Structures are given as structure tokens and as C-alpha cells.
């Protein structure tokens, strides 16, 4: 995605949150803060963006976002269960209506046969509940991270506009 397109998507997210009078927090692992950056690049985002956590270690996922150590042991950091707990815990701790959580393998190393490079889980906690989706992105580390941001923001705006099932 081109920077201009991501800026347009981020602008739409901020406008939608403003219109809905709702707030957002984030729990980012594989994106290293890029979701938060894309939102805070937009003027007026301080009215809707609370902040969030950069959670690269499992210990941070547990202590900051409230992920259960049992979940990490049973399913790993890159899993549906983990991102759902990351999103739900972040939403609760930050007191926001929405929370996005991402965990994945951006590469170039770290992949396995079960979870190859490009595997990303995105979780979204909303007033109606929490859900997650799995993606397998192609490309280098930057491309995987950019695609993750794009999909996370798309999931959020679709949820705000009630286009996603719960």
C-alpha cells in the first residue's frame, strides 16, 4: 500500500471514530508501533486515540495486556487466542471502546512450517465482543508490517461502520 493510501485509510478511521464518539487503543507486536503511528499522523487523532502497548516479549503480553501465561504456553504468541486476549485486555486496561491487537512473524527469520514468515493474527475488541482473523502476507519484513497495518485499520473501520459480523 502506498503511503498516501494508508494516510487516507487512517484519516477515514479517525473520522469514523470521531463521528461515532468512540476511542481506540492498540497492542502491537509485529508492527512495532506502526498502527499507532498511522493513527497519530492524522490531525485530531488525540480526541480518539488513547495509546497502547508495544508487546514484543511474552512477559510484556502478560503484564501489560493481560494475556494468560497458559494461553501463550498452549497456543504461542502468534495465535487467535493470544491476539484476542491482547485486544480484550488492552481495551479493558485503556478504557476504550475499540482495541486492535497484532502478533505475527514479519521475518526474515522466525518462521516455521506451521507458522511461516508472513503469518499474522489481528484481533479486534469492540463493544460487541472480540474476534480475530489470520492472514498470510507475502513479501519482506516491511511489506508484512505494512499489510498488517492496512488490514487492521480496514477491520476497524468496517466494524465501526457495522460491516463485520461478530
C-alpha positions as CSV (number, residue, x, y, z in Angstrom):
1,X,0.0,0.0,0.0
2,X,1.3,3.4,-0.9
3,X,1.8,5.9,2.0
4,X,-0.9,8.2,0.5
5,X,-3.4,5.3,0.6
6,X,-2.5,4.4,4.2
7,X,-2.9,8.1,5.1
8,X,-6.4,8.1,3.5
9,X,-7.3,4.9,5.4
10,X,-6.0,6.3,8.7
11,X,-7.9,9.5,8.0
12,X,-11.1,7.6,7.5
13,X,-10.6,5.6,10.7
14,X,-10.1,8.8,12.7
15,X,-13.2,10.4,11.1
16,X,-15.3,7.4,11.8
17,X,-14.1,7.2,15.4
18,X,-14.8,10.9,15.8
19,X,-18.3,10.5,14.3
20,X,-19.1,7.6,16.5
21,X,-17.6,9.4,19.6
22,X,-15.6,6.3,20.3
23,X,-11.9,5.7,21.2
24,X,-9.2,3.3,20.2
25,X,-6.2,1.7,21.9
26,X,-3.6,-0.7,20.4
27,X,-1.5,-3.7,21.4
28,X,1.2,-4.2,18.7
29,X,3.8,-6.9,18.4
30,X,5.0,-7.5,14.9
31,X,4.2,-3.9,13.7
32,X,6.3,-2.2,16.3
33,X,4.0,0.8,16.7
34,X,3.1,1.4,13.1
35,X,-0.6,1.2,13.8
36,X,-0.3,3.9,16.4
37,X,1.9,6.0,14.2
38,X,-0.6,5.8,11.3
39,X,-3.4,7.0,13.5
40,X,-1.4,9.8,15.2
41,X,-0.2,11.0,11.8
42,X,-3.8,12.4,11.4
43,X,-4.7,15.8,12.9
44,X,-7.4,15.4,15.5
45,X,-6.4,11.9,16.4
46,X,-5.8,12.8,20.0
47,X,-9.5,13.0,20.5
48,X,-10.0,9.3,19.7
49,X,-6.6,7.6,20.2
50,X,-5.8,6.6,23.8
51,X,-2.4,4.9,23.1
52,X,-1.4,1.4,23.7
53,X,1.4,-1.1,24.1
54,X,4.4,-2.5,22.1
55,X,4.4,-6.1,23.2
56,X,7.4,-7.9,21.7
57,X,8.1,-10.2,24.7
58,X,5.7,-12.8,26.1
59,X,6.3,-11.2,29.5
60,X,5.0,-7.8,28.2
61,X,1.9,-9.5,26.7
62,X,1.1,-10.9,30.1
63,X,2.0,-7.9,32.3
64,X,0.6,-5.1,30.1
65,X,-2.2,-6.6,28.1
66,X,-3.3,-9.3,30.5
67,X,-2.6,-12.4,28.3
68,X,-2.7,-15.6,30.3
69,X,0.6,-17.4,30.5
70,X,-1.4,-20.6,29.9
71,X,-2.6,-19.2,26.6
72,X,0.9,-18.4,25.5
73,X,2.1,-21.9,26.6
74,X,-0.8,-23.7,24.8
75,X,-1.1,-21.6,21.6
76,X,2.0,-19.4,21.3
77,X,2.3,-15.7,20.8
78,X,1.1,-15.8,17.2
79,X,-2.3,-17.3,17.6
80,X,-6.0,-16.4,17.6
81,X,-6.3,-16.9,21.4
82,X,-3.3,-14.6,22.1
83,X,-4.4,-11.7,20.0
84,X,-8.0,-11.9,21.3
85,X,-6.6,-11.7,24.9
86,X,-4.3,-8.9,23.8
87,X,-7.2,-6.9,22.3
88,X,-9.6,-7.6,25.2
89,X,-7.0,-6.8,27.9
90,X,-5.8,-3.6,26.1
91,X,-9.4,-2.4,25.7
92,X,-10.1,-3.0,29.4
93,X,-6.9,-1.5,30.7
94,X,-7.1,1.6,28.5
95,X,-10.9,2.0,28.9
96,X,-11.5,2.4,25.1
97,X,-14.4,1.2,23.0
98,X,-12.1,-0.5,20.5
99,X,-8.7,-2.1,20.7
100,X,-6.6,-3.6,17.9
101,X,-4.0,-6.3,18.6
102,X,-1.5,-7.8,16.2
103,X,1.0,-10.6,16.6
104,X,2.9,-12.2,13.8
105,X,6.1,-13.3,12.1
106,X,7.3,-10.4,10.0
107,X,10.6,-12.1,9.0
108,X,13.0,-12.6,7.6
109,X,13.6,-15.3,10.2
110,X,11.4,-16.8,12.9
111,X,9.0,-18.8,10.7
112,X,8.2,-22.5,11.0
113,X,6.3,-25.0,8.8
114,X,3.3,-24.4,11.0
115,X,3.7,-20.6,11.2
116,X,5.7,-19.4,8.2
117,X,7.1,-15.9,7.8
118,X,4.1,-13.6,6.9
119,X,1.7,-15.3,9.4
120,X,-0.2,-12.6,11.3
121,X,-3.2,-12.7,13.6
122,X,-5.2,-9.5,14.0
123,X,-7.6,-9.1,16.9
124,X,-10.3,-6.5,17.4
125,X,-12.1,-5.9,20.6
126,X,-15.3,-3.8,20.3
127,X,-18.3,-3.1,22.4
128,X,-20.0,-6.2,21.0
129,X,-17.1,-8.6,21.7
130,X,-13.7,-9.7,20.5
131,X,-12.7,-11.6,17.3
132,X,-9.6,-12.3,15.3
133,X,-8.5,-13.1,11.8
134,X,-5.5,-14.9,10.4
135,X,-3.5,-13.6,7.5
136,X,-0.6,-14.9,5.5
137,X,1.2,-11.9,3.9
138,X,3.9,-12.2,1.3
139,X,7.0,-10.0,0.9
140,X,9.8,-8.7,3.0
141,X,9.5,-7.5,6.7
142,X,8.4,-4.0,5.7
143,X,5.7,-5.4,3.4
144,X,4.4,-7.8,6.0
145,X,4.2,-5.0,8.6
146,X,2.6,-2.5,6.1
147,X,0.0,-5.1,5.1
148,X,-0.8,-5.8,8.7
149,X,-1.4,-2.2,9.4
150,X,-3.7,-1.9,6.4
151,X,-5.7,-5.0,7.3
152,X,-6.0,-4.0,11.0
153,X,-7.3,-0.5,10.1
154,X,-9.6,-1.9,7.5
155,X,-11.1,-4.4,10.1
156,X,-11.6,-1.5,12.5
157,X,-13.3,0.9,10.0
158,X,-15.5,-2.0,8.8
159,X,-16.5,-2.7,12.4
160,X,-17.2,0.9,13.2
161,X,-19.4,1.1,10.1
162,X,-21.1,-2.3,11.1
163,X,-19.9,-4.2,8.1
164,X,-18.3,-7.1,10.0
165,X,-20.1,-9.9,11.7
166,X,-19.4,-10.6,15.3
